[in-house]
Amino acid sequence: MNHSTVCLLGLLALFISCASFAGEDVTPASDPAPESKVDLVPEWRDKHPRLLFGKEDIPRMQAFAKGEGAARFAELEKYFKSCRAPEGTPDFLKDATDGQRHGLWKAPTVGMYYLLTGDKKALATGLDYMKLFLRLDHWELGAELDSGMSSANVAIGAALLYDWLYDELEPEFRAQYRDKLLLMARRQYHLGHLNKAKSIGYWQGDPQNNHRWHRDAGLALCTLAAADAEKTDDDWMLAKLKEELDYVAKYLPEDGTCHESSSYMIFGGAHLTLAMQAASRCLGADYIKNPFFKNQALFRMHVLLPGLTDSFHYGDAGGIGAYNNYVYYCAAQNGLKDIQAGLMETDKRNEGAFWVRWFDFVWFDPELKGGSYAQLHTTAFWPDLGMTHMRDGWEKDNVGAMFKCGPFGGIRLNEYRNEHNFKYVNVAHDDPDANSFLIYTGGELVAETSRYSKHKRSANHNTILVNGTGQMAEGRPEGGGWSQPATGQVDMLKMAQVTAFKDAGDLVITEGEAAGSYLATKDRPKLERFRRTFIWAKGRYLLVLDDIRAAEEAELTWLMQSQAVTERDAGTHVYALEKKAASCEFQVAADKPLIAKVVESTADGRGKPLGWKQLQLSVKTQQIRIASVFDPWKLGGVRIALATPSGEAANVTVKGPDFEDVWTWPSAAPGAPTALVGKVKGATIALEPQDAPPTK
């Protein structure tokens, strides 16, 4: 198991330990008739398996295991040998990590191994698991009695074994087990989704929370596995399940992103896919055709660094493990053969990134052939997060960059919050990083950031500070272990937004406005403008233009960090970012004198300093323009000059070994793109009103 899996599972244990007191089962004895009845589609009413595939699909899966998928099957078989039902009182009653271990990993591995091989020992082990699940009064103890992360994952395995081993079950046992599945689905919904247990309540009001998606997977699979056309005791639950999934699907960001980090995208995405796939099949819904799933596959690839062994970090990042397998399904459902080729290469290069191999026999499509990830577009803009990824190729020796400017939670979640009277949403894993950027060259991230930070503050990122402090939501100070949404009737969409995006091939421009994240406090004035324009000029340079204006004079500090920051020429502000053998020279110019110092960065990973160095360029003023140019292609001697012939316009000249580009940089109108004009390679490029991204 890789480090990122351990980190994420450690968080589960934390939630369980924080809610270890006894809960009370207040699930009613029965449910009312639904207002509108929901039925299984006729094809599946009396058939099993049905949740993720049908009996007619098993020969194809078996052939894949013996042929092209033999290596995947070998990994599944190796893990199967360690799978057995726990004896005595299982740890998963109080340990969410163990709930996931047995419910999501081991029990389904046993069931899948039996389907693929007919091995009677696997059948016996599967039945041992089912007998344990039936015997236990509860699948999770504590405040979130039968409605937390552990019971949700146990429910996944319990439902899949019933669905897959259905024909092997004695009629009396089958009936008892079916009733147990329905009971546990009802407990999940009543105690958890309706919060009748009155537990922590951190996820019930947030349709994008990955913890909700775990619970939805258990709820959906148990309800749909237990559904019986001859009975009425499941009618209300089927209707409520559809209501829940309709609600979640409505607020999925169409661009397929996750505001919490690409690690949490994987941690919750597999569970959401299980729920939506099963409901799409069994209820005849079209959840899995939501643009979110198609774009999840695209985002998975573009958030990877060149070389495909790590990601551009944002939020609570933790590597690229460990259940990426579901993205194969997103690619297969949309015929994304180039993405599938990229996923296969990512799988090959990263042990542990796709390690739960039972998924592959459900989600991987061996018929989707002929793709090449080298053919993927090298630029991608993600409007929900205000994020752009740029690269000149996909291999380790290529150059890449990421720019990000968006509010806590992203656009869609904030639209939901605004529509629901500014209710609490979970943005715990988001960072105060609007208008920040990362640079990759020489096989390393040289412009660096924090990882899974325990002290969330803008000083961890390549952005700016005002009187020594950074971005914050209304009513919430920076620096806590978890970010929190604004208090009161405050629209967080105003914190930060992308004002322009233009993809002109070799030239890509993204512009963000983040003044709304720098609120007035007793120690500083508010910012009236923090407009940052990030320009990717492929093969030439990266250019960053900052227009910063405060309501009154303040100390403004421009930040840049790496493993090392070396001063090359103090008089002209030339420096180098250095990490291992990689480096990137850059120069900074401003219309006011800057005071430079290199300090220890506050960037951390789970509270431990990462050891980065940070360049701080400071000035006490009310407004300033700062232009910086970076040389990730190592052309040598790339320099910048800033001239301000008038108070509202500036000229920026970038010189390289064999070029001289000039950018005219006027002031921007509020909410509109800067009317930036560049003369690059003898051609003119301009930001125009139509380059403003749509608001929704």
Summary of the structure (lengths in Angstrom):
residues: 696
radius of gyration: 26.6
end to end distance: 38.9
largest distance: 87.5
contacts: 2543
relative contact order: 0.08
helix: 36%
strand: 24%
